[in-house]
Amino acid sequence: MEFSVKSGSPEKQRSACIVVGVFEPRRLSAIAEQLDEISEGYISNLLRRGDLEGKSGQMLLLHHVPNILSERVLLVGCGKERELDERQYRQIISKTINTLNETGSMEAVCFLSELHVKGRDTYWKVRQAVEATQDCLYSFNSLKTRKEEPRRPLRKIVFNVPTRRELPIGERAIAHGLGVSEGISTCKNVANMPPNICNPAYLAEQAKILENEYEKISTHIVDEKEMGELGMGSYLAVGRGSVNESMMSVINYQGGETDQAPIVLVGKGLTFDSGGISIKPGEGMDEMKYDMGGAAAVLGAMHSLAELDLPINVIGVLAGCENMPDANAYRPGDILTTMSGQTVEVLNTDAEGRLVLCDALTYVERFEPEAVIDVATLTGACIVALGKHATGLMSSHNPLAHELLNASEQSGDRAWRLPLWDDYHEQLESPFADFTNLGGRAAGTITAACFLSKFTKKYNWAHLDIAGTAWRSGGKDKGSTGRPVNMLTQFLLNRSGAEQGE
C-alpha cells in the first residue's frame, strides 16, 4: 500500500476516487461544499432526495459527477459534526477503506484527514488514518491453499492537508504510521500462527530475523541449559511437560548512546497453554495459542522501533515456553525456587505465566534498566474487570504509569490503571513457601501483578495485562489485534522525542 500527502483543491484532483465527508443531517463538509459548487448542486440535490443522511459510517458512491475530474466521488457519513471524536474518526476511516477496496478504485484522494477532530492535529489524523488503513487491509492467509483477494484492490491513497506548510507534518505522520503498522503486522502474523509451528524455537527464529534485517539489533537466545545455570527454576518447571524446549529470546536494539540505560520490554511467550495438570476446559482451548500475545507484541514493538530508527536503547525479551500435561510436568503442591532465590508454592499450574515472567524479570536486572514493562495475557480476571476494550495497567512507579497512560490515549490503544496496594499481597501468603502463585478469584488481575512486583524491586516497573485486548474470539473475525504494539511504540516515540521531530 502506498501513502502520500498533498495540499490541493478538490476540483483539480484527477483520481479514481475522491473521498469527502457529509455530516448529519445532510450537511456537506467544507470540501464537499466545494465539489457541490463545481458540480452545480449535483451533490446537494442527491442529499435533498434522501440518498444520504450523513449518519456515521453511511457510504454513497457517485460516478461521473458533473465537472469533476475524478471518476468517482465517495460521500462518507460522519455523524454530527460536534460529536466527531477519535474513536468515530478511526471507524469512519476503516469503513471508507473497506468500501474503496470493494469498488475497484485502485487509488483515492482522501479529504477526511481535514475533518475537525476535537483536540487532534494533522499529524494525529494522518497517522491514525494510515494505521487504520493498514489494519483494515491485513489478512492472515499464508496457510490457506486458496487465497481470496479483491480483483482490483486499493493500492494508493493520498491524504489531503489544509496547507502546504503541513506537508512535512503529514509526511512524518505517514512514516510513523507505517513504522507502527509494520510492528502490528509482525505481532499479528506471529500470534495467528498455529502452535504446531509457533513454538519457543519459532519465536527465537523471528528474533534472529530482526537481527539479520537491522544493524542496530543483536540477539541472544537463552536455552534450557543456560537457564539451569542461571537458576531459573520457576521458568524451567513450567516448560517441563512439553517436548518443545523453553527458549528466552533477548533482542538488543542500540539506537542511543552506549552509556544510556535501556528500556526493557518483557513479553510472556506461552506458545500454547493447556493449563498443564490443572488442565483447561476443551471449549475455546484453540485460542490458547494466543497466550504468547505479550511476546508477539514485544517482537512487534521491536520491529517498529527498528523501522523508525529511534535514538534510544531498548531490550526486548520474548519469554518462550509451552505449558503441557505430561508425566514430567510440574504439579499443584510443588514448591519452586526462582532465579531470585524466593520460593513459590504452586496452587494451580494454569497460573503459569507469572512463573515464567518472574525469572525473566529477575534476569533483566543485569541491564540496569531505565524502566521495565512486562506485557502478558495473564489473567481472565482482567477481561471480567475491563472487558475487551482496555488493557490493565499496574505499576510501582507513578511517573512510568502516567507515561504509559498518556501513550495509550495518544495512540487510541487504551489502558486503565488498577491499584497495587499492599493489602492484596496478603492473598498470596503460603504456609510452606515465601508465597503462592495464586491469590484466589477476588482481584485476580491485581494479585497476579502483586506476585510479579516481588521480582521488580531493583528498577521502575509496569505491568500490562492484555488478556482482554490481544485477540478477538470466535467466528470469522477471530485473530490477533496487534495490541499493545501501538501503545508501546508511542511510549518509545515519546521517550525518544521523535514524534516532535527532534
C-alpha positions in Angstrom: 0.0 0.0 0.0 1.4 3.4 -1.0 0.6 6.6 1.0 1.3 10.2 0.3 0.1 13.7 1.3 -0.7 16.7 -0.8 -2.4 20.0 -0.4 -4.8 20.9 -3.2 -8.3 21.8 -4.3 -10.8 19.0 -4.8 -11.7 20.2 -8.3 -8.1 19.7 -9.5 -7.9 16.1 -8.4 -7.7 13.6 -11.2 -8.1 10.2 -9.4 -10.1 7.0 -9.4 -12.0 8.4 -6.4 -12.3 11.5 -4.2 -13.4 10.9 -0.6 -15.3 13.6 1.2 -17.4 13.8 4.4 -21.1 14.6 4.9 -22.4 15.5 8.4 -25.8 14.7 9.8 -28.4 15.9 8.9 -27.4 16.1 5.2 -24.8 18.8 5.8 -21.8 19.0 3.5 -18.3 19.3 4.9 -16.3 22.3 3.6 -14.6 20.2 0.9 -17.9 18.6 -0.1 -19.4 22.1 -0.5 -16.6 23.0 -3.0 -17.4 19.9 -5.0 -21.1 20.7 -4.9 -20.4 24.2 -6.3 -18.3 22.9 -9.1 -20.9 20.2 -9.9 -23.7 22.9 -9.9 -25.6 21.5 -7.0 -25.4 17.9 -8.1 -24.4 16.5 -4.6 -26.8 18.7 -2.6 -29.7 17.7 -4.9 -29.0 14.0 -4.1 -29.0 14.7 -0.4 -32.3 16.5 -0.6 -33.8 13.5 -2.3 -32.7 11.4 0.8 -29.9 9.4 -0.8 -27.6 10.0 2.2 -28.5 11.3 5.7 -24.9 11.7 6.9 -25.1 9.2 9.7 -21.7 7.8 10.8 -20.5 5.1 8.5 -23.0 5.6 5.7 -21.5 5.5 2.2 -22.7 6.8 -1.1 -20.5 6.2 -4.2 -21.2 8.5 -7.1 -19.9 8.1 -10.7 -19.2 10.8 -13.3 -20.2 13.8 -11.2 -20.5 16.8 -13.5 -17.4 18.9 -13.9 -15.3 16.7 -11.5 -12.1 15.2 -13.0 -12.2 12.1 -10.8 -14.1 9.0 -12.0 -15.9 8.6 -8.7 -16.8 10.6 -5.6 -17.3 8.7 -2.3 -19.5 10.5 0.2 -18.9 9.3 3.7 -21.3 9.9 6.6 -19.5 11.4 9.6 -22.4 11.8 12.1 -22.9 15.0 13.9 -20.0 17.4 13.3 -19.6 18.4 17.0 -19.6 14.8 18.1 -16.8 13.6 15.8 -14.3 12.1 18.2 -11.2 9.9 17.9 -13.0 6.6 18.0 -15.6 7.6 15.4 -12.8 9.1 13.2 -11.0 5.7 13.1 -14.2 3.8 12.5 -15.1 6.2 9.5 -11.6 5.7 8.0 -11.9 1.9 8.4 -15.4 1.8 6.7 -14.1 4.0 3.9 -11.1 1.8 3.2 -13.3 -1.4 3.1 -15.7 0.4 0.7 -12.9 1.6 -1.6 -11.4 -1.8 -1.6 -14.7 -3.3 -2.9 -15.4 -0.6 -5.6 -12.4 -1.2 -7.9 -10.9 2.1 -7.0 -7.2 1.3 -7.0 -6.3 4.8 -5.9 -8.1 7.6 -4.0 -7.6 11.1 -2.7 -9.0 11.3 0.8 -10.1 14.6 2.3 -11.3 13.1 5.6 -7.9 14.0 7.1 -9.1 17.6 7.0 -12.2 16.9 9.3 -12.1 18.6 12.7 -11.5 16.0 15.4 -11.5 17.7 18.8 -8.1 18.2 20.3 -6.3 16.4 17.4 -4.0 17.9 14.8 -3.0 17.0 11.3 -0.2 14.6 12.4 -2.6 12.6 14.5 -5.3 12.4 11.8 -3.0 11.3 9.0 -1.1 8.8 11.2 -4.3 7.3 12.6 -5.7 7.1 9.0 -2.6 5.2 7.9 -2.7 2.8 10.8 -6.5 2.2 10.4 -6.0 1.5 6.7 -3.2 -1.0 7.2 -5.3 -2.7 9.9 -8.3 -3.0 7.5 -6.2 -4.4 4.7 -4.4 -7.0 6.9 -5.2 -10.7 6.3 -3.6 -13.9 7.6 -3.8 -16.3 4.7 -0.3 -17.8 4.5 -1.6 -21.2 5.4 -4.6 -21.2 3.0 -4.3 -23.1 -0.3 -6.9 -20.8 -1.9 -6.4 -17.1 -1.3 -9.4 -14.8 -1.9 -8.4 -11.3 -2.8 -10.2 -8.3 -4.4 -9.9 -8.2 -8.2 -8.9 -4.6 -8.2 -7.6 -3.8 -4.6 -6.9 -0.4 -3.3 -3.1 0.3 -3.9 -2.6 4.0 -3.3 -4.2 6.6 -1.1 -3.4 10.3 -0.9 -4.4 12.3 2.2 -5.1 15.9 1.7 -3.9 18.5 4.3 -5.2 22.1 4.5 -1.9 24.0 3.7 1.4 23.3 2.1 3.0 24.2 5.4 1.6 21.0 6.8 3.0 18.7 4.2 6.2 17.8 6.2 3.9 17.1 9.2 1.8 14.8 7.1 4.9 13.0 5.7 6.2 12.4 9.2 2.8 11.1 10.2 2.8 8.6 7.3 6.4 7.4 8.2 5.4 6.9 11.8 2.1 5.2 10.9 3.8 2.8 8.5 6.5 2.0 11.1 3.9 1.3 13.8 1.8 -0.8 11.3 4.9 -2.9 10.4 5.2 -3.9 14.0 1.5 -4.5 14.4 1.5 -6.8 11.3 4.5 -8.7 12.8 2.7 -9.2 16.1 -0.5 -10.4 14.3 1.4 -12.8 12.0 3.3 -14.4 14.8 0.3 -14.6 17.2 -2.0 -16.0 14.5 0.5 -18.8 13.6 -0.7 -22.2 14.9 1.1 -23.7 17.9 2.4 -26.7 15.9 4.5 -24.1 14.0 4.9 -21.2 16.5 6.8 -22.7 19.5 9.6 -21.2 21.6 12.2 -22.0 18.9 10.0 -20.3 16.3 9.9 -17.1 18.4 13.7 -17.3 18.6 13.9 -17.6 14.8 11.8 -14.4 14.5 14.2 -12.6 16.8 17.1 -13.7 14.7 15.3 -12.4 11.6 15.2 -8.9 13.1 18.9 -9.2 13.9 19.6 -10.0 10.2 17.5 -7.2 8.9 18.6 -4.3 11.2 22.2 -3.3 12.0 21.3 -1.9 15.4 19.8 -5.2 16.6 21.7 -8.1 18.2 20.0 -11.1 19.7 20.9 -13.7 22.3 18.9 -16.9 22.9 18.9 -18.3 26.4 18.3 -22.1 26.2 17.3 -24.5 28.9 21.0 -25.3 29.7 21.8 -21.7 30.4 18.5 -21.3 32.3 19.6 -24.1 34.5 23.0 -22.5 35.1 21.2 -19.2 36.0 18.9 -20.9 38.5 15.7 -20.1 36.6 13.9 -23.0 38.3 10.4 -21.4 38.0 10.6 -20.8 34.3 12.1 -24.3 33.6 9.3 -26.0 35.7 6.5 -24.6 33.5 8.1 -26.0 30.3 9.0 -29.4 31.8 5.9 -31.2 30.4 6.5 -30.1 26.8 8.7 -31.7 24.2 9.4 -28.2 22.9 12.3 -26.7 24.7 11.8 -23.4 26.5 13.8 -20.5 25.0 14.1 -16.9 26.0 15.0 -14.6 23.2 16.8 -11.4 24.1 16.7 -8.7 21.4 19.0 -5.7 22.0 18.4 -2.5 20.0 21.2 0.0 20.3 19.9 3.3 19.0 21.1 5.7 21.7 24.4 6.4 23.4 26.4 3.4 24.7 26.0 4.5 28.3 22.3 5.2 28.0 20.3 2.9 30.3 17.8 0.8 28.2 14.1 0.5 28.4 13.3 -3.2 28.7 10.1 -4.9 27.4 9.4 -8.4 28.6 6.7 -10.4 26.8 5.0 -13.6 28.1 5.5 -16.2 25.3 3.4 -19.2 26.2 3.1 -20.5 22.7 0.4 -22.9 23.9 -1.2 -23.1 27.3 -3.1 -26.2 28.0 -3.2 -25.3 31.7 -0.8 -28.2 32.5 -2.0 -30.6 35.1 -4.7 -28.1 36.1 -6.0 -28.5 32.5 -8.3 -26.0 30.9 -11.8 -26.9 29.6 -11.8 -28.0 25.9 -14.1 -25.3 24.6 -12.0 -22.4 23.2 -8.7 -24.1 24.0 -7.6 -23.5 20.4 -7.3 -19.8 21.4 -4.6 -20.6 23.9 -2.1 -20.3 21.0 -2.6 -16.5 21.8 -1.1 -16.9 25.2 2.1 -15.7 23.6 0.5 -12.4 22.7 2.8 -10.5 25.1 5.9 -11.9 23.3 4.3 -11.2 19.9 3.7 -7.6 21.0 7.2 -7.1 22.2 8.6 -8.6 18.9 6.3 -6.2 17.0 7.3 -3.2 19.1 11.0 -4.0 18.5 10.3 -4.2 14.7 8.5 -0.8 14.8 11.4 0.7 16.8 14.0 -0.6 14.3 11.9 0.5 11.3 11.5 4.0 12.8 15.2 4.1 13.7 14.6 5.7 17.1 17.5 7.2 19.0 17.0 5.1 22.1 18.3 1.9 23.7 15.7 -0.9 24.1 15.9 -4.5 25.0 13.0 -6.9 24.2 12.7 -10.2 25.9 10.5 -13.0 24.5 9.9 -15.5 27.3 9.1 -18.5 25.2 7.6 -21.6 26.8 4.9 -24.2 26.4 2.7 -25.5 29.3 1.6 -29.1 28.7 0.4 -32.0 30.9 2.9 -34.9 30.9 4.5 -37.4 33.3 7.3 -34.9 33.8 5.0 -31.8 34.2 5.1 -29.7 37.3 2.2 -30.2 39.8 -0.1 -28.4 42.2 1.7 -28.6 45.5 5.2 -28.3 44.1 7.5 -25.6 45.6 9.7 -23.9 43.1 12.9 -21.9 43.6 13.0 -18.8 41.4 16.1 -17.2 39.9 15.8 -14.5 42.7 16.1 -17.2 45.3 12.5 -16.7 46.5 10.3 -19.8 46.7 6.8 -20.3 45.3 4.1 -22.8 46.3 2.2 -23.9 43.1 -1.5 -24.0 43.8 -2.6 -24.1 40.1 -0.4 -25.0 37.1 -2.6 -22.8 34.9 -1.3 -19.7 36.7 2.0 -20.4 34.8 2.6 -17.1 33.0 3.8 -15.4 36.2 6.1 -18.3 37.0 7.9 -17.7 33.6 7.8 -13.9 33.9 9.2 -13.8 37.4 12.5 -15.3 36.3 12.6 -13.2 33.1 12.1 -10.1 35.3 15.0 -11.1 37.6 17.2 -11.9 34.5 16.8 -8.3 33.2 18.3 -6.8 36.3 21.7 -7.2 34.7 20.9 -4.5 32.1 20.5 -1.8 34.9 17.4 -0.6 33.0 15.8 2.8 33.0 12.4 1.1 33.2 10.9 -2.4 32.7 7.5 -3.0 31.2 6.1 -6.6 31.0 3.3 -7.5 28.7 1.2 -10.6 29.2 -2.1 -12.3 28.5 -2.0 -13.0 32.2 -5.5 -13.3 33.7 -9.1 -14.0 32.7 -10.0 -11.7 35.6 -8.8 -8.8 33.5 -11.5 -9.5 31.0 -14.1 -9.6 33.8 -12.8 -6.2 35.1 -12.2 -4.3 31.8 -13.8 -6.3 29.0 -12.1 -6.3 25.6 -11.6 -2.6 25.4 -8.9 -1.6 27.8 -5.5 -3.2 28.8 -5.0 -3.5 32.5 -2.1 -1.3 33.7 -0.4 -1.7 37.1 2.8 -0.1 38.2 5.0 0.5 41.2 6.2 3.8 39.7 3.7 6.6 39.2 5.6 8.6 36.5 6.0 5.4 34.4 2.3 4.6 34.8 1.4 8.1 33.7 3.7 7.9 30.6 2.0 4.7 29.5 -1.5 6.1 30.1 -0.6 9.1 28.1 0.8 6.9 25.3 -2.4 4.9 25.4 -4.5 8.0 24.9 -2.4 9.3 22.1 -2.4 6.1 20.2 -6.0 5.1 20.9 -4.7 1.8 22.3 -6.4 2.3 25.6 -5.3 1.2 29.1 -6.7 1.6 32.5 -4.8 1.7 35.8 -5.6 -0.7 38.6 -4.2 -0.4 42.2 -1.2 -2.4 43.6 -1.9 -1.8 47.3 -0.1 -3.9 50.0 -3.4 -5.2 51.2 -3.6 -7.5 48.1 -0.3 -9.2 48.9 -2.0 -11.0 51.8 -3.9 -13.1 49.3 -0.6 -14.7 48.2 0.6 -15.9 51.6 1.7 -19.5 51.9 2.3 -21.8 55.0 5.1 -23.7 53.1 6.9 -21.2 50.8 7.6 -17.5 50.6 4.2 -17.1 48.7 1.8 -18.9 46.4 1.3 -18.5 42.6 -2.4 -17.8 43.1 -4.4 -15.2 45.1 -7.9 -16.6 44.6 -10.8 -15.3 42.4 -11.1 -11.9 44.0 -9.0 -9.2 42.3 -7.1 -11.9 40.3 -5.6 -9.4 37.9 -4.2 -7.3 40.8 -2.8 -10.3 42.8 -1.1 -11.6 39.7 0.7 -8.2 39.3 1.5 -8.2 43.1 3.2 -11.6 42.5 5.3 -10.1 39.7 6.1 -7.0 41.8 8.1 -9.1 44.2 10.7 -9.6 41.5 11.0 -5.9 40.4 12.3 -4.1 43.4 15.6 -3.0 41.7 14.0 -0.9 38.9 11.0 1.1 37.8 8.4 -1.3 36.6 4.9 -1.5 34.9 2.8 -4.5 34.0 0.3 -4.6 31.1 -2.3 -7.4 31.3 -3.6 -7.8 27.7 -5.8 -10.9 28.2 -8.8 -8.9 27.0 -7.2 -6.9 24.2 -4.7 -9.2 22.5 -7.1 -11.1 20.3 -10.7 -11.3 19.1 -12.6 -14.6 19.9 -14.8 -16.8 17.7 -16.2 -16.6 14.2 -14.5 -15.4 11.0 -13.1 -12.4 12.7 -11.1 -14.4 15.2 -7.5 -13.3 15.4 -4.8 -11.2 16.9 -5.5 -7.5 17.3 -1.8 -6.4 17.3 -2.3 -4.7 20.7 -0.5 -3.2 22.5 2.2 -2.6 19.9 0.7 0.8 19.2 0.8 1.9 22.8 4.4 0.6 23.3 5.7 2.2 20.2 4.0 5.5 21.1 5.7 5.3 24.5 9.1 4.8 22.8 8.4 7.6 20.4 7.6 9.9 23.3 10.8 8.8 25.2 12.9 9.5 22.1 11.3 12.8 21.2 10.8 11.5 17.7 7.1 12.5 17.3 8.0 16.1 17.7 10.7 15.7 15.0 13.5 16.2 17.4 
